[in-house]
Structure formats: structure tokens, C-alpha cells
Amino acid sequence: MIVDRQGRRFRNLRVSLTAACNYACTYCVPDGKRLVAAQDELSADALVRGVAYLIEAAGIERLRITGGEPLVSPRLDAFVRGIGSLGLKDIGLTTNGQLLARKLPLLLDAGIKRLNVSLDTLDAEAFRRIARGGDLATVLEGLEAARDAGMRIKLNMVPLRGQNLDQVLPMLAYCLERGFELRFIELMRMGHLSKPGAGFAQQFVGMPELLELIAAHYDYVQADAPLDATALRYEIPGAGTFGIIANESVPFCRTCSRLRLSSTGWLHGCLSSSNRHYVGDLLDKPRHQALPALQGLLVKALADKQEIAFAGGVTVMKIIGG
């Protein structure tokens, strides 16, 4: 097992099936162009082998399927079927929900029971302005279908000053009524937002302001969360829970256990580091050759983690998953 001096190790793996996305969210891409698949994306079989090798080399316990938008990937079917036999404790998927209703039978058949759906507003006009793609009604229909099928659902909302701050309470009410857990994600200094003058400071809404807005309408108490959780969780007694991923206000780098594998075969140990480590060439090698080399790269990836707080990064979030 690979452990650093702060006691951190990799437990949670996020695999990006593709860099392609059918949205072009304002906080993700600056020019409104939808991200497309990279020419050198790995096959589903190679990505499944990558997961299997990382389970053995790093002790990965939980997997989240990400993108881009994973539901647009032609590798989705083969990948979700391939990882089902690897003995993971938990498999989840993050999606914008645009294709959720269409892909739901596949996900259910593959045994995926947990979804994180990115949704920043319930207002159709604001939705079009922020996502720059998709259709709000289609997403809501997919959410209802997933709930009816017994999926455990969290909604991820990025509060943005001047764009959707008025949606904090409507989104919370919507989730409480349906048994979803809403997670507010503080805007991150990623990609174009890491550059001076890109508007990060003007759009950023921190945890104290969010809690003040919520406290005006709901009583809440802090709830338990796993040690390496990214979200601070709160319970509204008798109603439900919500969380805040406060990467700026309350950094969680000291307990981070996340590792990311991109669709093109690169390991990323930290969102705040521009370092990456290529493992694509190892995935065609037999286990006895691949594992020693992979362990060496994992040591480097773990060393990339920030010791205290997220410092921003030039990597585009959609390329390596959330």
C-alpha cells in the first residue's frame, strides 16, 4: 500500500470515459465550444484493465465514472459491464443527466445504483445560459425516472454570483421534496478560471454566504461524513440533508484520497497540480510487468497532492472528471 507522510492513500478512483461533452458550461470552457473526444482515447478494455491494475497496486475501493459526459461515450456499455466483476465496494457515475432516461436501463443492468447529476438551476433560461447546451425538461424527466427506479441521487450545483444564486433555495426545496441530496460546489480555480482577470472572484460564492441564505429558511445541524469526504454535510431535521464542497472556504486536501485516470491514459493525483503520469502503455502489458511500474507512478502521483489547500490548476475539469 502506498501512503504519504500525512497518512493519505488512494482509495477513490475517478475514470473519465471521454473528454467529449454535450454541454459547454461557462465555468468549464471559456469559448462556448463543446469539448470533443480526444483522438487517442483508450478502449473500454484498456480502461477496465487500468481499473483492475489500480485496485491491486493502490488499494482502490470505490470508482466513479466521469467524463466529459460519460453517457455520450461509445465505451460506456463495455466499460460498465467490465468493471462489475472487479469487486469494488461502490460504483457511481457523474452525469449532466441529458441522456439519463435513455441510458438508465444500461446503468441499472450493470448494477450502478448511485448517481451524481450536475444541475445548476431549475430556471430554463438560466439553464441555457450556463450549460450552453441541452434541455432542462429532459434532465428533470431523467431524474424522475432514475428516482422511480430506486437510484440514490445527489445533485451537484455550482452557485455563481449573477447567474444562479437565486436558485439556491429552490434547488434545495426541490431536492428535499424528492429525497435527493443537494451538494453545493464552490467555484474552482480550474482551467480558464485559474488565470487572472477571468472572473473567478466576481462569480465566487463561498460557504458562509450559502449557509446564511439557507439559515434564513431552514434550521440545520452539521451531520457526520467520512474522514476523506469532500463535502461538509448538514441535516435539516425531518426534511433531509445537503452538503457543501468548500474547496476554497474549508480545504480538504489533508484527507484527499482521490486519483483520476483520464480517457487518454494519464493519472492525475491532484487537481491543483499540472503534473500527470502516463500509464496507457502499461495497460497492454501483463500484470507482472505492469504493476511494479504502475506503483512507481503512483508514488509520484501521491506526491503531487497539496499539503493544505487547493491552489488552482490549469487543467480543464471536464477532461479529467469532477
N, C-alpha and C positions, 0 to 999 in steps of 0.2 A: 504494500500500500504506500502511495506517495503522499507525504504530509509535509507542510511547510512549518516554519518556526512559530507561526501563530496557531498551529493546530488545524489549519484548513486542508481539506482534501476535496477531490472532485466526486460528488455524489449524483449531481443532476446534469444530464446531457440534453442539449437542445440541438436538433438536427434540422438544418434548412434544406428542404427538398428542392427548392428552386429560388433563384433571385427574382423571378418574374412575379408581378403583382398587377391585379386588375384595378387597383386604386393608385392615386398619386398624392397621398396626404401631404398637407402643407408642412407639417413638422418632420416629414421624412425626406421628401425630394423638393428641391427649390424651384424647379422649372416647369412643374406640372406634367412632365413626361412619365409615363408608366414604365416601371422597370421591367426588363425583359430577361429571359433565361440566358445565362452565360453559355458560350459555345462549348466549354469544356466541363459541363456538369456531369457528375458521376452517375453511373447506372444505379438502379434500385438495389441490385445485388451487391454492388460495391459498398453502398451506404449501409446495408444490413450487416455486411462483414465488418465495416467500421464500428458499428454499434457493438457487435459481438466482441471484437478485439478490445474495445474500450471498457466493456464490462469486466473483462478479465484483467486488463492492465491497470485500470484506475479504480475499480470497485464501483462503477456506475450502478445506481439503483433505480433511478427514475429517468424517464425520457419524455421530452416534449417535442412534438413535430411542429416545425415552424416554416417560414419562408423568408422573403417574399410572401406569397399567399400559397400555402401548401395545397389547397384544393384545386388550383389550376395546373398542378404538376401531373404530367402523364406517368410519373413514377409512383404516385400515391398508392394505387391498388397493390402493386407488388411489394412496396415497402411496408405497408401496414400489415400485410399478411406475413411477411418475412420476420418482422420483429416480434410477432405474437408468441413465438416459441423460445424466446431468449431468457425467460424467467425474470423479467423486470417486475419490480414491486408496483410500478404505476406507469401508465402511458397516457399522455394527454395531447391535445392538439390546440394550437392557436390559429384562429382564422378571423377574417373580417366578416364572415357569415354570408357573403353574397351568393355562394354556391352551396350553402349548408343543406338546404332542403333536398337538393339534387343528390348530394353525396352522403346523406345521412344513412341510407341502407348499407353502404360500404363500410362506414365507420362502425356502425352497430355490429355488423357481421364480423368485423375484425376485433371486436371486444373493447373498443375505445368508449369509455363511459364518461370522460371528463373533457370539457371544452372551455377554452378562454376565447371570448369573442370581443374583438375590438370594435367599440361603438362610442362615438364621441358626442352624440346628440340625438334627441328624438324629434328635432325640428328638420323637416325635409329640406328646406332651403339652406340651413346651416350645414346639413349633411353634404349636400352637393358642393358647397363652398370649401369644406375642409377635406373631404375624401377625394374630390375631383374625379369621381367615378362611382359606378354602382347605383343602387336604388334602395332607399331606406325601407320601403314596404317589403321588399324581398327579404331583407335581413331580418325584419321582425317576424315574418312568416316562418323563416328558418328556425328562429329561436323558439317559437311556439311549438314547432314540430319536434325539435330536439327535447324540449321540456316534456312534451307528451310521451316521448319515447323513453323517458327516465334518465336522460343525461344530467350530470351535475354541471352547472354552468356558472362561470364568472364572466362579468362584463368588464372590460378594460376601457377606461375613459381618461383621455389626456385633457385636463382643463386648460384652456387657453384664454388669456385676457383679451377681450374684444371680439371673441369668436363664439365661445360656448359656455362662458362662466354662468350664464343664466340657466343653464341646463343641469347644474349640479343637483339641485333638489328634485326636479322632475325625473332625472335618471335614477336617483336614489329611491324615489317613490315607486317607480316602475319596477325596479329590482326587488324591493321589499314585497311588493304585491305578488310577485311570481316565484319567490324563493331563490332568486339569483343573488350572488354576492357581487356587489359593485366594488371595483378597485380603481381608485383614482391614481393615476401615474403622473408624478411630477414631470414636466417637460425636461428632456435630457439634452445636454450639450453634445449632440451627435451629428456627424455629417456636416451639412452646411451651417447648422446652428452652433457649431463649435468655433466658427470664425467671428472675429469682432465685427460688430455692426449688422449682424444677421437677424437681429430682432429677438434674440433669446430673452433678454432682460425685460423687454416690453411685453412679452407674452407669458412669461413665467408666473405661475400661481403656486404658492407654497402651502405646506401642510397646515400651518397656523391659520391661514385665511380660510382654507377649506373647512377646518373644524369649527371655526367661528360661524360660517354660513350654516353648517349642519346643526350646530347647537341652538340656533335661533328657532329651530322647528322640531328637533328631536333631542331627547335625553339619551346619552350613550355612556358606556363604560368600556375601558380597554379590555380586550379579550386575549386569550392565550394564542401563541403562534409558535411554530417550530423554531429552534435556535437559528437555523440558516435561512429562515423565510425572508423574502424581500419586502413583504408588506407588514405594516403595523395594522393589527386587526381591532375592530371595535364592534361591540354588540349594542344594538338598540333593543332593550328588554321587551320581549313579547312580539317583536317585529322581524328581526333578522340581524345580519351583520354586514359590515362594509370594511374595506381596507384602504390603506394609502401606501403606495410605494414612493417613499420620500427620499429619493436618491440624493437630493440636494439638502433638504432640511434635516434629515436623520440618516446619514450614510450607513450602509450595511456591509461595507467592504470587508470588515474584520471577520465576518462569518460566511462570506460568499463561498458556495460550493458548486458554482456553475461552470460548465465547459460547453463550448459551442463548436459544432462541426458544420462547415459550410457545404453547399451543394457542389463546390469545386474541389473539396478535399483539404481544406485548411482548418486547423484547430485554432480557436481563439480562446485564450484563458481569461481575458478581461476586456470588457467593452471600452475601457479607458486607456487601452494600450494599442498602439499601431502594430505591435508585433503579431505575427501569425506563423504557424508551423505546418508545413505541407506533409500530409500523410497519405495523399492519394496514391502514391507509388507503392506504399506498403500494403495496400489492401488487396493487391494481386499476389502477394507473397504468402507462403504457408505460415501457419501460426508460429512455428519455432523460430522463423526468421523475422517475422513482423513484430512480435511482442517486445523483444529487447530494444529494438529501435524506437518503437512507439513509447515505451517507458521513458526513454531519454528525452523525447519531445515533450512528454507530459510534465517532466520536471521543469523544463523551460517554460511551458505554458502556465504552470502554477506560480512560477516566479514573476510572471507578468502582472499578477494581481496587485492592485493598490493596497497599501497597508491600512489606510484610514478612510479615505473618501474618494468618490468618483471625481475625476479631474477633467472629464470631457474626452472626446475622441473623434477623429476624422472619418472613421468607418461609418458607412450608411447602414443604419439599423436594419433595414429591410433585407440586406444582403445576407446577414448572419442570424437573423431571427431575434425576437424580443427576449 
